[in-house]
């Protein structure tokens, strides 16, 4: 037979294990939520990087066009 003191110790151990398992499940769910949020943020970064690339290309096109116009103006006699 299990002594009363041993039953109390086992009961405490079972309770602690139960709390640990609940906390483990909470942390696991939280981790999954963070992983989902991270994926969303990575998608945003990818879209912003692409947008930045397009804006840089547009900037270069405008710069090239301005340079061409300036060259045309240099060729005009007043």
N, C-alpha and C positions, 0 to 999 in steps of 0.2 A: 504494500500500500504506500501511497505517496503521502508524505507528511504534510501537515497543514502549511508549514513554512515553504515547502517545496512547491505546493500548489499556488501559493501566493506569488512566488518567484516566477513560475511558469506563466501564470496569468499576466503578470507584468510584462514578461517577455513577449507573449502573444499580443498584448496591447501595443507595445512598442513596434513590433513587426507590422501590425495592422496600420499604425500611423505612418510608418515608413513606406508601406505599399501605396497608401493613399497619396502621400507626398510625391512618390515616384511617378504615379499616374498624372498628377498635376503638373509636374516638371516636364514630363513627356509631352503633354498637351501644349504647354507653353513653348517648348522647343519647336513643335510642329507649327505653331502660330508664327514664331519668329522666322522659321524657314520659309513659310509662305510670304511673309512680309519682305524678307530678303529677296525672294524671287521677283516680287513686284517692283522693288527698288532697282534691281538689276535691269529689269525691262525698261524702267524709266531712264536709267543711265545709258542704255543702248540707244534708245530713241533720241536722247539729248546729244549723244556723240554723233549720231547720224545728222541731226539738225545742224550741229556745229560744223560738220564737214561740208554740208550744203551751203551754209552761210559763208564759209571760207572760200568755196568755189565761186560763189556769187561775188564776193569781194574782189577776187582776182579778176573776174570778168569785167567788173566795173573799173578797176584800176587800169586794165589793158585798154578799155574803151577810152578812158580819160587821156591816157598817154597818146593814143591815136589822134584824138581831137586836138591835143596840144601840139602834136607834130604838124597837123594840118594848119593850125593857126600860125605856127612859125613860118610856114611856107607862103602865107598871105602877105603881100606887100601893101603897105598903107601909103 
